[in-house]
Amino acid sequence: MGEFQNRTFIVSGGARGIGRAIATRIVTDGGRVVVGDVLIDDALTFAASTSGAVSALALDVRDPDAWDALVEHAETTFGPVSGLVNVAGVLSEGPIDGSDPKDFAFVVDVNLIGTYLGVRAVIPAMRRAGGGSIVNISSTGGLVAYANRASYVAAKWGVRGFTKAAALELGVDNIRVNSVHPGPIDAPMASSISAVLAKGLPIARRGRPEEIAAMVRFLLSDEASYCTGSEFTVDGGQVAGPLFPGVNS
């Protein structure tokens, strides 16, 4: 039997990329997953390939009613919810003085408010289940800053801080909350940016979605039972410091 046998998980943004890799890893370990995504056709195709271990539902993470429906669907379809992974995110580029306030708000709404709404929606279900684990996907952009990506950086720093606040509140309910901070990953949302960043890393390649999934799997599991309110970086050494040829090499 796998680590997650008879356990139910929710993954937002699970139709492709990092989210799909996470959902796949959970299923490999015996779990059942409800994937929520605006890319519902991709999500349904993924679910159909898993022999009933994955169910898919349309989800705009900015919509609290959609979150409530997703959690209800997870409990009805598979049973008590013991894990949530907030993956859904968007990225916008450009200078601050040339930006549209509506675009800035959209990025914050999806990345930060969407995470908040997911956590808010799942708390009652996790209390009914006797506890659980929440993993919020932030970014190295939630640890350091990137020029021309102010909305994304603001949102991902917010995810990091929100994670810590939620961990303090929910520990009494046996609910752990942690954030994962991927570096340059070979995934659809930021493939062009990640290719540039990866060239200067101590591990000089882009990460794979499966490597993020491995970290998330640990945090969802009982092996991480004493981990909460912390950030876990999977970045090839990106935020360790600058790599100076002849000095670090």
C-alpha positions as CSV (number, residue, x, y, z in Angstrom):
1,M,0.0,0.0,0.0
2,G,1.2,3.5,-0.8
3,E,1.8,6.3,1.6
4,F,-1.5,8.0,0.5
5,Q,-3.8,5.0,0.3
6,N,-7.4,6.0,1.1
7,R,-6.4,9.7,1.3
8,T,-8.0,12.5,-0.7
9,F,-6.2,15.6,-2.0
10,I,-7.0,18.7,-3.9
11,V,-4.6,20.3,-6.5
12,S,-5.4,23.6,-8.1
13,G,-3.8,24.2,-11.5
14,G,-3.4,20.4,-11.8
15,A,-4.1,20.1,-15.6
16,R,-0.5,20.5,-16.7
17,G,3.0,21.4,-15.6
18,I,3.9,21.3,-11.9
19,G,0.3,20.7,-10.8
20,R,-0.1,17.7,-13.0
21,A,3.2,16.3,-11.8
22,I,2.1,16.7,-8.2
23,A,-1.2,15.0,-8.9
24,T,0.5,12.2,-10.7
25,R,2.9,11.6,-7.8
26,I,0.0,11.5,-5.3
27,V,-1.7,8.9,-7.4
28,T,1.5,6.9,-7.7
29,D,1.5,6.7,-3.9
30,G,-2.0,5.5,-3.7
31,G,-3.9,8.7,-3.2
32,R,-7.0,10.2,-4.9
33,V,-7.0,13.7,-6.3
34,V,-9.5,16.3,-7.4
35,V,-7.9,18.6,-9.9
36,G,-9.3,22.1,-10.3
37,D,-8.3,24.2,-13.3
38,V,-9.6,26.7,-15.7
39,L,-8.1,24.4,-18.4
40,I,-10.9,22.0,-17.9
41,D,-10.4,20.1,-21.2
42,D,-6.8,19.3,-20.2
43,A,-7.9,18.4,-16.7
44,L,-10.5,16.0,-17.9
45,T,-8.1,14.4,-20.3
46,F,-5.6,13.9,-17.5
47,A,-8.3,12.5,-15.2
48,A,-9.4,10.0,-17.9
49,S,-5.9,8.6,-18.0
50,T,-5.8,7.7,-14.3
51,S,-8.4,4.8,-14.0
52,G,-10.6,6.8,-11.6
53,A,-7.9,8.1,-9.2
54,V,-8.3,11.6,-10.4
55,S,-11.5,13.7,-10.8
56,A,-11.5,17.1,-12.5
57,L,-13.6,20.1,-12.0
58,A,-13.5,23.6,-13.5
59,L,-12.0,26.1,-11.1
60,D,-11.4,29.8,-11.3
61,V,-9.3,30.2,-8.1
62,R,-10.6,33.8,-7.7
63,D,-14.1,32.5,-7.1
64,P,-14.9,31.5,-3.5
65,D,-18.1,29.6,-4.6
66,A,-16.1,27.6,-7.1
67,W,-13.7,26.6,-4.3
68,D,-16.6,25.6,-2.0
69,A,-18.0,23.4,-4.8
70,L,-14.6,21.8,-5.4
71,V,-14.1,20.9,-1.8
72,E,-17.7,19.5,-1.6
73,H,-17.0,17.5,-4.8
74,A,-13.8,16.0,-3.3
75,E,-15.6,14.9,-0.1
76,T,-18.5,13.5,-2.0
77,T,-16.4,11.7,-4.6
78,F,-13.5,10.4,-2.6
79,G,-14.0,11.1,1.1
80,P,-12.4,13.3,3.8
81,V,-9.8,15.8,2.4
82,S,-6.4,15.4,4.0
83,G,-4.3,17.5,1.6
84,L,-4.4,20.7,-0.5
85,V,-1.8,21.9,-2.9
86,N,-2.3,25.5,-4.3
87,V,-0.5,25.5,-7.6
88,A,-2.5,27.7,-9.9
89,G,-0.7,30.9,-10.9
90,V,0.0,33.4,-13.6
91,L,2.9,35.6,-14.6
92,S,3.1,39.1,-16.0
93,E,6.1,41.0,-17.2
94,G,6.9,44.7,-17.7
95,P,8.0,47.8,-15.9
96,I,5.9,49.3,-13.0
97,D,5.4,52.7,-14.7
98,G,4.1,51.1,-17.8
99,S,1.8,48.6,-16.1
100,D,-2.0,48.4,-16.1
101,P,-3.4,48.4,-12.5
102,K,-6.0,45.8,-13.7
103,D,-3.2,43.5,-14.8
104,F,-1.4,43.9,-11.5
105,A,-4.5,43.1,-9.6
106,F,-5.2,40.0,-11.8
107,V,-1.8,38.5,-11.0
108,V,-2.3,39.2,-7.3
109,D,-5.8,37.8,-7.4
110,V,-4.8,34.5,-9.0
111,N,-1.6,33.9,-7.2
112,L,-2.3,35.2,-3.7
113,I,-6.1,35.6,-3.3
114,G,-6.6,32.3,-5.0
115,T,-4.3,30.7,-2.5
116,Y,-6.1,32.3,0.4
117,L,-9.5,31.2,-0.9
118,G,-8.3,27.6,-1.3
119,V,-7.1,27.5,2.3
120,R,-10.2,29.2,3.5
121,A,-12.4,26.7,1.7
122,V,-10.6,23.5,2.8
123,I,-10.3,24.3,6.5
124,P,-13.7,22.9,7.6
125,A,-13.2,19.7,5.5
126,M,-9.7,19.2,7.1
127,R,-11.1,19.7,10.6
128,R,-13.7,17.1,9.8
129,A,-10.9,14.8,8.6
130,G,-9.0,15.3,11.8
131,G,-6.2,17.4,10.2
132,G,-4.1,17.5,7.1
133,S,-1.4,19.2,5.2
134,I,-1.5,22.3,2.9
135,V,1.3,23.2,0.5
136,N,1.3,26.6,-1.2
137,I,3.4,26.9,-4.3
138,S,5.3,30.2,-4.2
139,S,8.5,30.8,-6.1
140,T,12.1,32.0,-5.6
141,G,10.3,35.2,-6.5
142,G,8.8,34.9,-3.0
143,L,12.3,34.9,-1.5
144,V,14.2,37.4,-3.7
145,A,12.9,40.0,-6.3
146,Y,12.9,40.1,-10.1
147,A,12.8,43.4,-12.0
148,N,9.9,43.9,-14.4
149,R,7.8,41.3,-12.6
150,A,6.6,43.4,-9.6
151,S,3.1,41.9,-9.5
152,Y,4.3,38.4,-9.5
153,V,6.9,39.1,-6.8
154,A,4.4,40.9,-4.6
155,A,2.0,38.0,-4.9
156,K,4.5,35.3,-4.2
157,W,6.0,37.1,-1.2
158,G,2.4,37.4,-0.1
159,V,1.9,33.6,-0.4
160,R,5.0,33.0,1.7
161,G,3.7,35.3,4.5
162,F,0.2,34.0,4.3
163,T,1.5,30.5,4.7
164,K,3.2,31.4,7.9
165,A,0.2,33.1,9.3
166,A,-2.0,30.1,8.4
167,A,0.4,27.7,10.0
168,L,0.2,29.6,13.3
169,E,-3.6,29.6,13.3
170,L,-4.2,26.0,12.1
171,G,-1.6,24.0,14.1
172,V,-4.2,23.5,16.8
173,D,-6.4,21.7,14.3
174,N,-3.5,19.4,13.3
175,I,-3.3,21.2,10.0
176,R,0.3,21.9,8.7
177,V,0.9,24.7,6.2
178,N,4.2,25.1,4.2
179,S,5.3,26.8,1.1
180,V,7.5,25.5,-1.8
181,H,9.6,27.9,-3.8
182,P,10.6,26.5,-7.2
183,G,13.4,28.1,-9.1
184,P,13.6,27.9,-12.9
185,I,11.5,24.9,-13.9
186,D,10.9,23.5,-17.3
187,A,7.1,24.1,-17.2
188,P,4.7,26.0,-19.5
189,M,4.2,29.2,-17.5
190,A,7.8,30.5,-17.4
191,S,9.8,28.3,-19.8
192,S,11.6,31.2,-21.5
193,I,12.5,32.9,-18.3
194,S,13.7,29.7,-16.6
195,A,16.0,28.8,-19.5
196,V,17.9,32.1,-19.0
197,L,18.0,31.8,-15.2
198,A,19.2,28.2,-15.3
199,K,22.5,29.1,-17.1
200,G,24.1,30.6,-14.0
201,L,23.0,28.1,-11.4
202,P,25.3,25.8,-9.4
203,I,23.2,23.0,-10.9
204,A,23.2,24.4,-14.4
205,R,19.9,23.2,-15.7
206,R,16.2,23.8,-15.4
207,G,14.4,21.8,-12.8
208,R,11.8,19.2,-13.7
209,P,8.2,19.4,-12.5
210,E,8.7,15.9,-11.0
211,E,11.4,17.4,-8.7
212,I,8.9,19.9,-7.3
213,A,6.4,17.0,-6.9
214,A,8.9,15.1,-4.9
215,M,9.2,17.9,-2.4
216,V,5.4,18.4,-2.2
217,R,5.0,14.7,-1.7
218,F,7.3,14.8,1.3
219,L,5.4,17.8,2.8
220,L,2.0,16.1,2.3
221,S,3.2,12.9,4.0
222,D,3.5,11.9,7.6
223,E,7.3,12.1,7.2
224,A,6.9,15.9,7.4
225,S,4.8,15.7,10.6
226,Y,7.0,18.3,12.4
227,C,7.2,20.8,9.5
228,T,4.9,23.8,9.4
229,G,5.2,27.5,8.6
230,S,8.3,26.9,6.6
231,E,9.5,27.5,3.1
232,F,11.2,24.8,1.1
233,T,13.3,25.8,-1.9
234,V,13.8,23.6,-5.0
235,D,16.0,25.9,-7.2
236,G,19.3,24.4,-8.2
237,G,21.1,26.8,-5.8
238,Q,19.6,29.9,-7.3
239,V,19.0,31.8,-4.0
240,A,22.2,30.6,-2.3
241,G,24.1,33.5,-3.7
242,P,25.8,34.7,-6.9
243,L,28.0,32.3,-8.8
244,F,31.3,34.0,-9.7
245,P,33.5,32.1,-12.2
246,G,36.9,31.3,-10.6
247,V,35.6,31.9,-7.1
248,N,32.6,29.6,-6.6
249,S,33.7,27.0,-9.2
